[in-house]
Amino acid sequence: MFFALCSFVLVCALLLGGSARAGFFLSDTLLQLLALPLLLAAVWRLSDLASDKRPTGVIVFCFAIVLVPLLQLVPLPPSIWTALPHRETIVEVYTLLGAKLTWRPLSVAPYATWLSLLSLLVPLAIFLGTLLLDDRHRRLLSLIVIGVGVISVFLGLAQLATGQNSWLRFYSYTNPTEAVGFFANRNHYAALLYSVTLFAAAWSINAALPEAKEAHKSRFDTASVVPLIAGFTVLVMVVAAQTMARSRAGLGLTIIALLGAYAIAVADKRSTSGLTPSKLLIGATALAVIFAVQFALYRIMARFALDPLADARVPFARTTLEAAQAYMPFGSGMGTFVPVYASFEKSGDIIANKYANHAHNDLLQLWLETGIAGLALLVMFAIWWLRRSLTLWGRAPFGKRDIDLALARAATIIVPLLIAHSFVDYPLRTAAMMAVMAFACALMIEPPLRQESAQTQPASERPPFRPFTPEGLVEPTLSAPWSPPSPSPEAAPAASAAAPREKGQRWGEDIEWPAEWRQSGSPPPPDKDGKKS
């Protein structure tokens, strides 16, 4: 039941969370309501865990993330909030209106901060939910992410085929000439595609390695060939779909993702021969490039020409940096970028019929909205990611299967790719990509409770299985004829009392000794009637 709830919320996040304007769409509100039961169930299960199995550090970090916007919403008396940096404009408004100063929170736009706080429900629910699942259910969740990614690819192709006014585009403000899938922005769609690329590569590598061990056979086992072909097909699809999205950042990060997939294949310690994961990845990439050259080369080259928005990112960053310095050290409040940026924007930086909804650099925007607290949490997260990555890419954790380790290593690559993408865009401002980020972070953590059997040791470290054969049995041999020991004088009365014998029966004659032992010993003496026993 808990896994079904976690899967349902993850699918809903990927399908409904394509907007970067948190709280401004009905889908965002619906998604947050759906995530609330999962969050409550996850907190309940965490409270039931034993203290030694509870991930205390992770829980504290999640609490700190929620605490930042909560503290920004605490009402403060006028004597405090008027002393905060860059609150003179608000004081002037009160003065012009002739109104008395009232209690106000740290955030300059409390409503926007409330919406940002509610947007954290979805990633927190998915992170804690995935964290409490065992490895088998995590594998299934990764397949669900891949499945939604494949559906997005077909949707993107349909959007291109039906034109700019296609009813398959679910947002009014979108990229009308590009494939966007379930998103409003092609860059965020591209972020999902390179994330799916790494998950699909992990499964393809796992499917290719057993086949490589049996490459000398004339035919493959069907149960192994089907996952191999499926993984290869998905890789070709998502890499080719990346060219249809025409996101420059997406194309560049996809190349890095493919290099990361190659690193996952090289790091796998299972022996290979013949068909190797490296050949599989190279073949999938080559086939995807052929498709791209045939259908989208001209469109891709046009995207790398001069783009007005690319030039706009420079004044966006300059103005955001100026505003962040003005609101140090506490920030202006989460979700307050639009009104704060407008108050600092220069007339020469204004673009006709457009406004800056985000800084296109999440590091600067985080600095502006949260001040020192957000930067400190970001540094702590980077340290945690580095330590976990060194652990997962170093000596494999005991008890982790090969596919689970490959998925965890893929997650260590997805996390920095999304953060790198956030330096030139804002993919983590969408609920869908926040869900993927939360899922990837949870994959990097060992499950608190393992529900699988003890046979979870990596295949590369397990001894080969040897089936039972009768030829393997060896009959015991005796170096000398055996005869039953005579009881000691002290033990004789006890033995007689414990097992009384019939009249004329010698000790040990009531035991059915093996025939070999009987033949190797001397014949028993005759009884009183002169007959041999």
N, C-alpha and C positions, 0 to 999 in steps of 0.2 A: 504493500500500500504506500509506504513512504517513497519507494523508488518510482512508482507510477505518478505520484504527486510531483516529484522532482522532475521527471521527464516531461510532464504536462506543462509545468511552468517554463522549462527551458525552451520547449517548442513554441509556446506562446510568445516568449521574449524574442525569439528569432523571427517570428512572423509579424508581430505587432510593434516591435521596438525599433523601427527604422528611422524614426524622427529624432532630430537633435534638439528639439525645443521641448524640454521636459515639462509636462503638465498642460501643454497647450492643445493636445489632441485627446479625443475620447479614448483612443487605443492606449495611451499612457495611463490614464486613470483605471481603465479596465485591467491592464497588466499589473498595476500595483495592488489592486484588490485581489487578483489571483495569486500573487506572490505572498500575500500576508499569511494564509494558512500554512504554507510551506515554512515560512520563517518561524512561526510559532511552534510548529512541530519540531523543527530543528533545534530550537532553543530548549524545548522540553526534553528531547533526547540527549542533548548535551548535559543537561542538569542530572540526568540519570546515570551518566558515565562515572566510573570510579575516578578518584582524584588523580591516580597515576596514569590513566589513559586519556584524561581530558587535555586537549591542546591549549593550555592556559595562555601562552604567548600569543597565539593566533586570535583567541577570543579577546584579549586585551587590545590588540591592534584594531580589530573590528569595532570595538567599543570606542576607541579613540577617534576613528573616522566619523562615527555618528556624533560624537561629542562636539566636534568642531562646529557644525551648523547649529546644534542645540545651544551652545554657549553664545553664538552670534544672535540668537533670538531672545535671550534673557533681557527683560526690560531694565534699563539703567536710569538713575535719576539725572536730571538736567546738569547737575554739577559734574557728573562723570562723563556723559556722552558728549557734552559740548567741548570737553578738553581733549577728545580724541582727534587724531590728525584729520584734516580736511573736512571738518564739519561746519565750517563757516557758512557755506551756502545754505545749509538747512536752517541755521540760526537766522540768516537774513530773510528767509521765507517766512518764518514765524514773526519776525519784526515787521515786515511789510503787511502782513495780514492782521497785525495787532493782536495776535494770539499769545497766550501764555505758554511758556515752554513746558512740555509734558515729558513723561518718562518714555524713552525710546530705546530700542535694542541697538546693538553694535552694527547690525546690518543696515545699510542705507535704503534697502528695498526688502523689507521683511517678507512680503508675499513671495517674491522670487526665491528667497532663501528657504521658505517652507516647501516650495515646489522642488528645490534641489534636495532637501532632506528626504522627501517622499520618493524621489528617484533612486535613492540608495536601497529601497526595499528589495528591488529585483536582484541586483548583484549580490547583496548580502544573503538573500534566501537561497540563491543557487549555489553560492560558495559554501555555506554551512550545510546545505543539503547534500552536495557532492562530497563534502568532507566526511560525512557520516556514512557514506556508502562503502561497500567492500569493492575489491578490485573488479570482480565480475560485472557488477552493475555500472561501474565507471566505464568499463569497456563498451557496454551497451549505450551509455550516454554519448560516448565519442562517435559511435555509429549513427546515432540520431543526429548529431551535428553534421556529420558527413551527408546524411540523407537530406536534410534541409538545404545544405549547400548545393546538392545536385538539383533539387527542385528549383532553387534560385537561378541556377544556370539555364534551365529550360524556360523559366519565366523571363529571364533577360533576353534570350533569343526571340521569344514571342513578342516582347516589347519592341525590339528592333524591327521585327517583321510587320508589325501593325502600325508603325509610324509614330509621329510625335504626339498625336492626340489619342493614343491608345488608352482604352479603358483599363488596361492592365497596369498602368502607372497609378499607384495608390496615393500619391501626394501631389497637390496642385503646384507647389513650388519644388521643382525637381530638375534633373538634367534631361530635357525632352529628346535629345538626339542620341543618348547613350543607354546602355543596359544598366539598370539600377536594382533589379530584383525586388526584394521587399523593402528596399531603402528609398530614401528621398535623395540621396547623394551617391554619385558613382564612386567616390573615394571610400565611403563606408562599405559599399558593396564589394569593392576590391579588398578591403581589410578582411571581410568574411572569407573571400576566396583564398587568400594566401594562408589563412588559418586552417581552412579545410584541407589545403594542399599538404600541410605538415601532418595532420591527423591521417589523411589517406595514405601518405608516404609511409607512416609507421605501420599501418596494417599491410601495405603492399610488401614492405621489407619482411615482415613476419611471415607472410604467405610465400615469399620467394625463397627464403632460406631452407625450409624443409624440402622444397623441390630441388634445390641445388645439391642436397645430399644424395638425391636419387636421380641425378641427371644421367647416369649411365643406363637407366632402364629405358626400354623401348616405348613405354607408355606411362602416363602419369595417373595418379589416383584422382578420381573426379572430385572428391571432397577437398582436395588441395588445389586443383586447377581452377575451380570456380572462384574462390577468393582472390587468387592471383590475377585472373582476367578482370574481375570486378575492380580490384585496386588499380590496375593499370588503366582501365577505362576512365575511372573517376579522376585520376591524375591528368590524363589528357584533356578531359572536359574542363576541369577547373583552371588549368593553365591556359587553355585556349580561350575560355570565357574571360580571363583577365584582359586579353587584348580587346575584347568587345567593350569592356568598361572604359578603356582608354584613360585610366588613371595613371599619371606618371609616377606618383609615389607608389601606387599599387604594383606597377610593372617592376620598378626597382626593388621593392621589398619581396616580390615573388622570386626574383633571381636569388636573393639572399635566403629565402625559404627553401629553395631547391638545393642550395649549397648546404643548408642545415640538414635537409633530408639525407643528403649524401654522407654527412658526418654521422648521422644516426646509423646508417648502414655500415660504415667503417667501424664504429664503436661496438657493434654487435660482435660478440666473441664466438658465435657459432661458426663452424668451419663451412666453407662454401667451395663449390667446384661447378664449372659449367655455367648455369644460369645464376648470376649474382644480383643482389639488389642494386648495385651500381649500374649494371647494364640495363636493368629494368627502369631506373630513374632516367638514365640518358635516353633510352628509347622513347619513354613517355614525353620527355621534354622535346626531343627532336620532332616527334609527330605533332605535338601542339604547335611548335614553331612553323611547321609546314602549313597547318591550318591558318595560322596568323598571317603568313606571307600571302596566302591565296585570297583571304577575305578581308583583312583589316590592316594591311601594311600602310596603305596611304593614309588611313584615318589615324593610325598611331603616329606617323611622322608629322601629321598636322597638329597633333596635340603637343608636340615638342617645339612648335613654333612659338612666337611671342604671344603670351597670354596676359590680358590686362589684370586678371586676378592675381597672377604671380607677382606683378609689380605692386599690387595693393598690399600684399603680405608685409612688405617692408614698412610702410607707414603704420599698418596695424600693429606690428611688433614695437615700433618706436613709441607710439602713443600709449600702448598698454604698459610698456616699461615705465614711462613717465607717471602714469596713474598708479602703478604698483608702488613706486617709491613714495608717492604722495600719501598713500594710505598705510604705510608701514607704521608699526609692526603687526597690527591686528587684521589688516585687510578691510575690504569694503563689504564683505558678506558673500556667501556662495550664491551664485545665480544673478549677481548684480552687474554683470559685465556690460550689458547694453546701455543702461542709463549712465553708468560711470564713464564708459568710453565716449559717449556722446558729449559729456561735459568737458572732456579733454581734447576732442577731435578738432584739428585745424581745418580751416576753410579750404586750404589747398589740397587736403587729403580726401575731401568728400568725393564720392563716386556718384554720378547722376543715377537716380532711381534705385539706389542701393544703400543698404546700411550694414554696419558690421554687427552680425549676430554673435560672432565668436572671434577670438583673437587669431585663430588659425595657428596657435602655438599654445598648447595646453599648459606648458611649464610657466609661461608668463601669465596666463589667465589664472592658474592656480595661485601664483604669487599675489596677483592683484586681489583675488577674492578671499584668500585665507591667511595671507601674510606669512609670518615665520612658522606658524603651526603647520600649515600645509607643506612647506618645504621640508620641515623636520620629519614629517610622516613619509614624504617621498624618499628622503635619504634612508630612513629605517627600512622602507620596503626594498630599496635597491640593495642594501646590505643583506637582507633576508634572501632575496632572489639569488644573489651571488653565492651565498653559502649553500643553499639548496641545490643550485646548479652544479657546484663543485662536487657535492655528494652524489648526485645522480649520474654525473658524467665520469666520476672516478670509479671507485670500487662499488659494484652493484650491491644495493641493499639486500640483505639475506631474506629469502622467502619471496622475492618478487619475480614474477614470470617475465619472460622475454617481451611479450607484447605490452605488458604493463609498464615495464621499464622504457620501452620505445615511446609509448604515449607520454610518459612523464618527461622524457627528454624532448619530445616535440613541444610540450607545454613550456619548457624552459626557453625555447626559441620563439614561441608565439608571443610571450610576454614582452620581451625587448622589442620585437617587431612592432607591436601595437604602440609601445611607448615612443619608439622612433618615429612612427607615423604621426603621433600626436605633436611632434615638433613642427610639422608643416600643415596639420589639419586637426580635426577634433573627432576622430572615430569613437573615442571612449565617452563622448557626450550622448551617444545613442544607447538605449537600453539593450539592444541586441548585442552590440560589441562589448558593453559592460558585462553582459551575461557570459560571453565567450571568454573574456578576461578572467572573470571569477571562476569559471569552470577550469581554465588552464592553471590558475593558482592552486585550486584544490587538488588537481592531479599531481602537483609537486609535493604534496604532503602525504605521509603514510596514513592509511585508514586507522582510526583509533581502535576499531574492532574488526577482526578478520573473520568472515563467515565462511570462507572456503576451507577445504580440507588441507591437511598438512603438506600435501604434495604440491606445493607452490614454488619449489626451488627452480631456478632457471634451468631450461633444458640443457644449456651448455655446461652446467655444473653437476647434472645428475648422471650417475653411471648408466651405461646402456642396459636396457631391459633384456633379460635372458629368460625365455620361456621354459617351463618345466618339461623335462624329458625323462623317461625311465632310464635312459642310458646314463644320466647324471647320478644315479644312485649307486653307491658302493657298499657291498656287503661287508660287515665287520669280520676281521680275521683275528685269530688267537695265536699268540706266540707259543703257548704251551697248553697241554690238556688241562681243562678246568674241572675242578671238583668242588662241590659246595663246602663252605667252611663249616668246621665243627663248632657248635656253640660252646661258649665258655661255661665253666661250672656255675658262675653266678647267674648267667642268663638262661641256663637250661631250665630251672624250675619255672621261671617266668614264661619261657616259650611254651613249656608243656601246659601251663595253665591257660595261656592265651589261645593255643590251637591244639586241642587234644587229638591224639592220633588213635587210629584203630589198632587192635591187638595184632602184632606181627608186622606192622608197617614201619619202615625206616624213615628217618628224617629226610625230607626233601623229595620223597617219592610221590607225594600228592601234587607236586608242581609240574606243569607241562613245559619241560625244558625244550629249547630248539633242537631239531634233529641233528644239526651239525655238532652241537655241544655233546649230545648223547653219543654220537659216533666217535668223537675224539676221546672220550673217557673210557675207563675200564668197565667191563660188565659188572652189574651188581651181584653180590653173593647170593646163593640160594637161601630160601627161607627154611623154616623148620621141617616142612614136608619134602624138602629136597628139590623143589621146583625153582627155576629161575624166575625172578620177577620180570 
